Amino acid sequence: MEHTKKFVLVPEERLRQFAEIHLTDLDKEMHKILRKPNLSDQEKATLYTQILQKYTNFPLPTQNITEPIHEVKSEDFNTNEKKEFDRMNSSDEIRINIENEILNQMPLKRRYQAEKIMELLQQNSASLSWTNEKELMIKNKILPNTNIVDLVAFLLKDRKTEPNGLRNFIDILKEFDFPSQLIKNRYFKYETMYAKPATWIQY
């Protein structure tokens, strides 16, 4: 007697959620490999293939191989790479927490402007960023005793006392043609920004 196949009906919504979760995990792992500076292109290709095989049923190619692929030992990957992945995960998590802290500190009527400010900062992250301790970092130089949360909050809340590093913060924002209309602190003079309004932002 031939064996019969059994099928299980799965709700479409559950199947879609399962696929989305695995796709998100796949994207994260591939992104981490791309950001690994100490891996050669050949090693990255090997890791890519291993990860694809993990999330799919694609077999590894066995024909038309002209060069031997350097095998990455699982124990090496599970120690050195795992430490680096964990460090990157931790750093990304801290960055997201800081961004959420900035947004959560804003009143609802200023949340839209806060999101636009964060978008601009992210677009110019090569010149302006912050450390895991929230200290402002301009062109890879850390400004001690500063706080990115306080600096962004000063732009959107009615505060008279200037936070540490405000002038440096403003100077770098000018280089980005930061739209002065995003500043809602009535005690801070708009004209000090010398910026043109941005037509793509609703105020």
Backbone bond lengths (Angstrom), bond angles and torsions (degrees), N, CA, C in turn:
res aa  C-N    CA-C-N  psi(-1)  N-CA   C-N-CA  omega(-1)  CA-C   N-CA-C  phi
1 M - - - 1.468 - - 1.533 108.51 -
2 E 1.296 114.70 131.64 1.451 118.55 179.12 1.525 110.18 -73.09
3 H 1.322 113.73 146.66 1.459 118.21 177.73 1.529 109.96 -72.54
4 T 1.296 115.97 138.67 1.464 120.58 177.64 1.515 109.75 -99.57
5 K 1.312 115.41 147.58 1.460 120.76 178.82 1.520 110.12 -90.00
6 K 1.298 115.28 140.50 1.453 120.72 177.94 1.528 109.43 -107.02
7 F 1.290 116.94 137.39 1.455 122.75 179.66 1.523 109.67 -118.63
8 V 1.314 115.21 144.07 1.467 120.92 178.01 1.515 108.47 -117.45
9 L 1.295 116.74 128.36 1.462 121.03 178.46 1.521 109.70 -78.40
10 V 1.324 115.65 126.92 1.462 121.70 179.66 1.522 108.37 -118.98
11 P 1.334 118.21 132.14 1.469 120.05 178.31 1.525 110.81 -55.62
12 E 1.320 115.40 139.89 1.474 120.26 -177.38 1.518 111.60 -58.71
13 E 1.328 118.46 -40.68 1.462 122.08 -178.83 1.526 110.93 -62.30
14 R 1.330 116.13 -41.80 1.471 119.62 179.64 1.521 111.23 -65.81
15 L 1.338 116.06 -40.09 1.465 119.89 178.69 1.520 110.91 -64.59
16 R 1.327 117.44 -40.14 1.463 121.09 179.71 1.517 110.83 -65.92
17 Q 1.331 116.87 -41.81 1.464 120.10 178.10 1.523 110.90 -62.63
18 F 1.333 115.92 -40.34 1.473 120.01 178.87 1.529 110.58 -61.56
19 A 1.330 116.51 -43.75 1.468 120.45 -179.83 1.519 111.27 -66.34
20 E 1.348 117.29 -39.74 1.461 120.37 -178.99 1.521 111.15 -65.64
21 I 1.338 116.42 -40.06 1.465 120.10 179.91 1.521 110.41 -62.74
22 H 1.337 115.70 -45.01 1.466 118.97 -178.72 1.513 111.40 -68.95
23 L 1.345 117.57 -35.25 1.463 119.94 177.86 1.517 110.65 -65.77
24 T 1.345 116.83 -40.65 1.457 120.30 178.35 1.520 110.92 -62.70
25 D 1.316 117.21 -44.36 1.464 120.67 178.46 1.523 111.08 -62.98
26 L 1.340 116.19 -39.69 1.465 120.14 179.14 1.518 110.72 -63.46
27 D 1.333 117.16 -44.44 1.467 121.02 178.40 1.518 111.08 -59.30
28 K 1.330 116.36 -42.98 1.463 120.08 -177.98 1.528 111.12 -63.37
29 E 1.331 115.99 -45.40 1.463 118.96 -177.17 1.523 111.17 -66.41
30 M 1.337 117.40 -39.51 1.460 120.11 179.10 1.524 111.18 -68.14
31 H 1.322 116.21 -37.83 1.467 120.09 178.49 1.524 110.66 -63.32
32 K 1.320 116.26 -39.11 1.463 119.64 179.44 1.530 111.37 -64.81
33 I 1.332 115.57 -38.55 1.463 118.81 179.39 1.524 110.58 -64.91
34 L 1.329 116.79 -40.47 1.461 120.31 179.07 1.520 112.06 -60.60
35 R 1.314 116.81 -32.18 1.460 121.11 -176.18 1.524 112.84 -88.08
36 K 1.317 117.05 4.82 1.457 120.51 -179.95 1.521 110.29 -83.38
37 P 1.330 119.07 106.50 1.468 120.51 -176.60 1.525 113.89 -74.90
38 N 1.329 117.33 -21.10 1.461 119.82 -173.87 1.523 113.30 -93.06
39 L 1.329 117.36 7.44 1.459 120.84 177.83 1.522 109.99 -105.64
40 S 1.329 116.18 139.39 1.460 120.44 175.51 1.527 109.10 -76.14
41 D 1.341 115.65 166.44 1.461 119.64 178.35 1.526 110.97 -60.35
42 Q 1.331 116.09 -36.53 1.462 119.78 -179.89 1.525 111.07 -65.48
43 E 1.333 116.17 -41.03 1.465 120.09 179.31 1.525 110.71 -68.53
44 K 1.337 116.25 -38.07 1.468 119.21 177.01 1.520 110.76 -63.16
45 A 1.342 116.35 -40.99 1.464 120.02 178.86 1.522 110.88 -62.77
46 T 1.324 115.48 -38.62 1.467 119.66 178.89 1.523 110.89 -64.49
47 L 1.327 115.76 -45.56 1.469 119.67 179.65 1.518 111.06 -65.10
48 Y 1.342 116.65 -38.61 1.459 120.42 176.90 1.528 110.51 -57.48
49 T 1.336 115.15 -47.01 1.463 119.71 -178.52 1.519 111.24 -63.02
50 Q 1.334 116.05 -40.50 1.462 119.98 179.51 1.526 111.32 -64.00
51 I 1.333 116.02 -40.72 1.468 119.54 -179.40 1.520 110.79 -69.56
52 L 1.342 117.02 -41.21 1.462 119.83 177.46 1.521 110.94 -60.17
53 Q 1.313 115.41 -40.47 1.468 119.36 179.49 1.523 110.80 -66.36
54 K 1.332 115.74 -30.71 1.459 120.22 -179.99 1.526 111.26 -67.45
55 Y 1.349 116.37 -37.99 1.462 119.80 -175.33 1.529 113.35 -97.84
56 T 1.317 116.97 -9.71 1.462 119.67 179.44 1.516 109.01 -131.05
57 N 1.319 114.73 -176.24 1.465 120.15 177.16 1.516 111.86 -106.87
58 F 1.359 116.49 19.96 1.458 119.68 -179.57 1.516 110.02 -69.32
59 P 1.336 118.62 128.58 1.470 119.89 175.70 1.516 110.40 -78.54
60 L 1.311 116.23 154.53 1.460 120.44 176.46 1.522 109.48 -69.30
61 P 1.349 118.71 137.88 1.465 120.15 178.91 1.523 110.57 -65.34
62 T 1.350 115.33 138.45 1.459 119.27 -177.17 1.522 112.49 -119.43
63 Q 1.351 117.69 -10.68 1.442 119.04 -177.97 1.519 110.66 -112.80
64 N 1.343 115.15 164.18 1.463 123.18 177.65 1.516 112.37 58.97
65 I 1.316 117.02 35.77 1.461 120.79 177.47 1.518 108.09 -93.72
66 T 1.324 116.65 116.56 1.459 121.21 -176.91 1.510 111.96 -95.55
67 E 1.330 117.39 -24.03 1.452 120.88 -179.43 1.518 109.49 -127.72
68 P 1.304 117.48 142.03 1.471 119.09 175.99 1.516 110.27 -69.54
69 I 1.305 116.07 136.01 1.461 121.32 178.91 1.509 108.91 -87.25
70 H 1.333 114.73 127.43 1.461 119.25 179.33 1.520 109.78 -66.38
71 E 1.272 116.47 120.00 1.461 121.37 -177.47 1.519 110.20 -79.06
72 V 1.305 115.31 127.82 1.453 120.38 175.73 1.513 108.12 -92.25
73 K 1.296 116.09 115.54 1.452 120.43 -177.94 1.520 110.62 -62.90
74 S 1.319 114.63 137.31 1.458 119.20 -176.53 1.512 111.73 -62.23
75 E 1.354 116.25 -35.33 1.460 117.31 -178.21 1.522 111.27 -69.04
76 D 1.385 115.59 -34.63 1.461 118.60 176.65 1.516 110.43 -66.59
77 F 1.331 115.53 -43.26 1.457 119.61 179.81 1.521 110.83 -64.22
78 N 1.306 116.11 -37.46 1.455 120.18 -176.42 1.522 113.18 -76.54
79 T 1.313 117.68 -12.23 1.465 119.73 178.92 1.519 110.92 -105.52
80 N 1.344 115.61 -69.43 1.460 119.25 -177.28 1.524 112.55 -64.50
81 E 1.333 115.92 -48.28 1.455 119.00 -177.63 1.523 111.36 -67.77
82 K 1.306 116.32 -38.30 1.461 119.23 -179.80 1.521 110.80 -63.75
83 K 1.340 115.93 -39.74 1.464 119.03 177.86 1.522 110.92 -62.10
84 E 1.342 114.97 -42.73 1.468 118.74 -179.67 1.521 110.86 -67.78
85 F 1.332 117.31 -41.80 1.455 121.03 178.08 1.524 110.94 -61.95
86 D 1.328 115.42 -42.69 1.460 119.70 179.20 1.524 110.69 -62.74
87 R 1.348 115.78 -39.49 1.463 119.43 179.46 1.523 110.73 -65.21
88 M 1.339 116.38 -42.53 1.459 120.47 179.03 1.519 110.78 -66.30
89 N 1.326 116.47 -40.42 1.459 119.98 177.66 1.515 110.78 -61.02
90 S 1.328 116.01 -44.09 1.456 120.89 -179.91 1.517 110.91 -63.24
91 S 1.342 116.96 -43.10 1.459 121.21 -179.92 1.521 111.18 -64.67
92 D 1.341 117.06 -43.71 1.459 120.81 178.10 1.518 111.06 -63.34
93 E 1.315 116.43 -39.83 1.465 120.44 -179.95 1.521 110.96 -64.99
94 I 1.333 116.78 -40.97 1.465 120.60 178.38 1.519 110.34 -64.20
95 R 1.349 116.48 -43.27 1.462 120.04 -179.93 1.526 110.71 -60.92
96 I 1.322 116.85 -44.89 1.461 120.85 179.53 1.522 110.67 -63.48
97 N 1.332 117.23 -39.93 1.464 120.80 178.79 1.524 111.34 -63.11
98 I 1.338 116.72 -39.44 1.467 120.20 179.06 1.524 110.09 -66.62
99 E 1.331 117.30 -43.53 1.462 120.59 178.20 1.527 110.70 -61.65
100 N 1.319 117.09 -41.47 1.462 120.40 177.76 1.522 111.22 -65.36
101 E 1.333 116.69 -36.88 1.463 120.30 177.87 1.522 110.73 -62.59
102 I 1.328 116.55 -40.88 1.463 120.61 178.17 1.519 110.44 -61.35
103 L 1.320 116.68 -48.20 1.464 120.58 -177.86 1.524 111.39 -66.86
104 N 1.318 117.32 -39.47 1.459 120.52 -177.07 1.522 112.71 -70.34
105 Q 1.332 117.14 -22.48 1.461 119.92 178.96 1.524 112.45 -77.64
106 M 1.310 116.93 -15.39 1.454 120.38 -176.08 1.529 111.27 -86.05
107 P 1.325 116.91 142.47 1.471 119.01 173.06 1.522 109.60 -64.41
108 L 1.310 116.52 157.34 1.458 120.80 -175.74 1.525 112.26 -56.86
109 K 1.327 116.90 -36.52 1.465 119.28 -177.98 1.526 112.34 -70.67
110 R 1.335 117.39 -12.43 1.467 121.16 179.20 1.534 111.76 -111.52
111 R 1.325 117.00 3.90 1.460 119.97 -176.42 1.538 111.27 -64.95
112 Y 1.320 116.48 -38.62 1.468 119.64 -179.59 1.521 110.71 -62.28
113 Q 1.354 116.43 -46.64 1.461 119.76 179.49 1.528 110.90 -63.34
114 A 1.330 116.38 -37.87 1.466 120.17 178.94 1.525 110.91 -62.45
115 E 1.323 116.77 -41.13 1.464 120.14 179.00 1.521 111.08 -64.50
116 K 1.344 117.15 -39.59 1.462 120.46 178.67 1.524 111.21 -66.31
117 I 1.336 116.47 -38.99 1.465 120.02 177.36 1.525 110.00 -62.70
118 M 1.327 117.09 -43.77 1.459 120.41 -179.84 1.531 111.08 -64.55
119 E 1.322 117.01 -35.94 1.464 119.96 176.92 1.522 110.69 -62.56
120 L 1.338 116.26 -43.54 1.464 120.16 179.41 1.526 111.31 -64.45
121 L 1.320 116.45 -40.67 1.464 119.82 179.08 1.526 111.03 -64.85
122 Q 1.321 116.38 -39.89 1.464 119.94 179.11 1.525 111.26 -66.48
123 Q 1.330 116.76 -37.31 1.462 120.58 179.36 1.526 111.84 -66.63
124 N 1.326 116.52 -25.04 1.465 121.15 -178.52 1.525 111.46 -115.02
125 S 1.322 115.67 31.85 1.466 120.42 -175.32 1.527 113.17 -65.29
126 A 1.336 117.87 -18.00 1.461 119.53 177.94 1.525 111.45 -68.39
127 S 1.331 116.66 -27.04 1.468 120.98 -179.36 1.518 112.78 -104.86
128 L 1.324 117.00 -28.16 1.462 120.37 -177.20 1.521 109.25 -135.52
129 S 1.298 115.94 125.28 1.461 121.17 176.98 1.523 108.18 -154.13
130 W 1.321 116.60 -162.86 1.453 120.09 179.23 1.524 108.99 -152.65
131 T 1.311 114.40 158.85 1.459 120.23 -179.03 1.525 110.09 -83.46
132 N 1.324 115.92 175.03 1.465 120.11 176.41 1.517 111.88 -65.86
133 E 1.351 115.84 -17.16 1.472 120.67 176.86 1.523 111.08 -93.81
134 K 1.351 117.26 10.69 1.468 125.14 176.41 1.525 113.30 74.95
135 E 1.332 117.92 8.48 1.458 119.76 179.08 1.526 109.98 -75.15
136 L 1.333 115.34 138.51 1.455 121.56 -178.64 1.528 110.07 -65.29
137 M 1.328 115.98 137.70 1.463 120.82 177.80 1.528 108.16 -129.60
138 I 1.337 116.28 114.69 1.457 122.41 -178.44 1.519 109.00 -111.51
139 K 1.322 115.76 119.25 1.465 122.30 -179.53 1.531 110.87 50.40
140 N 1.335 113.94 49.29 1.476 123.60 176.57 1.525 113.50 67.97
141 K 1.317 117.82 12.38 1.461 121.21 176.67 1.526 109.11 -110.26
142 I 1.320 116.22 121.97 1.463 121.32 -178.18 1.520 110.23 -80.91
143 L 1.333 116.25 131.86 1.458 121.89 174.90 1.524 107.60 -98.51
144 P 1.323 117.78 105.67 1.467 120.18 -176.28 1.524 112.16 -64.93
145 N 1.312 115.32 154.40 1.468 123.27 177.18 1.527 112.53 62.66
146 T 1.325 117.18 26.41 1.464 121.10 174.15 1.520 108.89 -111.14
147 N 1.317 115.77 166.39 1.461 120.29 -177.75 1.526 108.55 -147.65
148 I 1.322 117.31 115.39 1.458 121.57 -176.98 1.520 111.85 -62.80
149 V 1.323 117.28 -31.95 1.465 120.52 178.68 1.522 109.97 -64.52
150 D 1.335 117.01 -45.15 1.463 121.01 179.33 1.521 111.46 -66.18
151 L 1.325 117.27 -36.84 1.463 121.05 -177.77 1.526 111.41 -66.76
152 V 1.322 116.96 -45.13 1.463 119.83 178.71 1.525 110.11 -68.44
153 A 1.323 116.72 -39.98 1.466 120.45 179.39 1.523 110.93 -61.77
154 F 1.332 117.34 -35.42 1.467 120.74 179.94 1.528 111.02 -62.97
155 L 1.310 117.59 -33.72 1.460 120.46 -179.89 1.523 112.41 -69.88
156 L 1.319 117.29 -26.15 1.462 120.76 -171.41 1.521 114.20 -110.67
157 K 1.328 117.34 -14.23 1.459 120.32 -179.64 1.525 110.33 -113.62
158 D 1.322 116.63 153.56 1.465 121.49 179.41 1.523 109.52 -76.77
159 R 1.315 115.72 89.56 1.461 121.65 179.76 1.524 109.71 -125.47
160 K 1.339 115.47 139.17 1.459 120.50 179.26 1.529 112.01 -93.39
161 T 1.320 116.61 -36.50 1.461 120.28 -176.98 1.523 110.23 -78.19
162 E 1.322 115.35 121.31 1.461 120.12 -178.80 1.531 110.69 -77.12
163 P 1.319 117.52 132.26 1.473 120.16 177.24 1.528 110.98 -73.31
164 N 1.294 116.76 158.75 1.466 121.43 178.07 1.527 110.78 -58.53
165 G 1.320 115.39 136.16 1.458 120.58 177.05 1.509 114.80 83.57
166 L 1.343 117.84 8.70 1.464 119.84 -176.29 1.524 111.63 -60.70
167 R 1.331 117.27 -44.83 1.464 119.99 -176.30 1.530 111.05 -64.25
168 N 1.322 116.45 -40.37 1.469 119.09 176.10 1.524 110.78 -64.05
169 F 1.323 115.18 -39.37 1.459 121.68 178.77 1.523 110.49 -62.17
170 I 1.334 116.55 -45.72 1.455 121.35 -179.15 1.527 110.57 -65.83
171 D 1.320 116.43 -41.86 1.469 119.98 -178.44 1.527 111.85 -59.69
172 I 1.332 116.36 -42.60 1.463 118.51 -179.41 1.525 110.83 -72.85
173 L 1.339 117.43 -31.07 1.464 119.97 176.59 1.518 111.10 -64.85
174 K 1.332 116.66 -34.99 1.466 120.40 177.80 1.524 110.90 -60.12
175 E 1.320 116.29 -36.99 1.464 120.04 179.97 1.526 111.47 -64.81
176 F 1.332 116.70 -23.32 1.465 120.64 -179.98 1.527 111.78 -91.19
177 D 1.345 117.51 4.71 1.473 120.88 -172.48 1.527 110.25 55.58
178 F 1.315 114.21 46.70 1.462 120.66 -178.78 1.526 109.74 -61.44
179 P 1.336 118.85 126.28 1.468 121.20 -178.72 1.525 111.78 -70.15
180 S 1.327 116.17 119.79 1.461 120.15 -176.75 1.526 112.23 -64.06
181 Q 1.343 117.08 -20.90 1.464 119.60 -179.26 1.524 112.69 -66.81
182 L 1.312 117.02 -14.30 1.463 119.13 176.85 1.522 112.08 -77.99
183 I 1.327 117.30 -14.72 1.467 120.89 -179.59 1.526 108.80 -82.44
184 K 1.320 116.76 123.37 1.462 121.78 -176.60 1.524 112.99 -115.70
185 N 1.318 117.94 5.21 1.463 121.92 176.62 1.524 108.53 -78.62
186 R 1.322 117.24 110.80 1.465 120.17 -174.44 1.523 112.48 -71.83
187 Y 1.321 117.10 -13.04 1.461 119.91 177.98 1.530 112.14 -88.47
188 F 1.313 116.15 -6.78 1.465 120.15 -179.13 1.520 108.88 -104.26
189 K 1.317 117.12 128.41 1.457 121.51 -174.83 1.529 110.84 -74.96
190 Y 1.324 114.70 122.19 1.458 120.05 -178.95 1.521 112.33 -62.12
191 E 1.331 116.53 -36.86 1.457 118.84 -173.00 1.525 112.91 -64.36
192 T 1.316 117.08 -16.70 1.466 118.63 178.85 1.522 111.57 -69.37
193 M 1.317 117.06 -13.72 1.460 120.40 -179.54 1.522 112.45 -82.08
194 Y 1.341 117.59 -29.14 1.462 121.90 -178.58 1.524 111.87 49.92
195 A 1.301 116.14 44.25 1.464 119.38 -176.75 1.514 110.56 -117.55
196 K 1.313 116.02 150.53 1.447 121.37 177.59 1.525 109.59 -86.77
197 P 1.359 117.00 147.52 1.463 118.71 176.92 1.526 110.79 -62.40
198 A 1.296 115.84 144.84 1.464 120.74 177.94 1.519 108.77 -96.26
199 T 1.334 116.55 122.47 1.462 120.34 -175.19 1.520 112.65 -72.80
200 W 1.338 117.23 -17.91 1.465 119.53 -175.83 1.520 112.38 -87.60
201 I 1.345 117.64 -1.60 1.462 120.46 -178.74 1.522 109.54 -110.68
202 Q 1.322 116.24 133.10 1.456 121.16 174.11 1.518 109.28 -87.36
203 Y 1.312 116.01 130.18 1.448 120.07 -178.81 1.518 110.39 -107.46
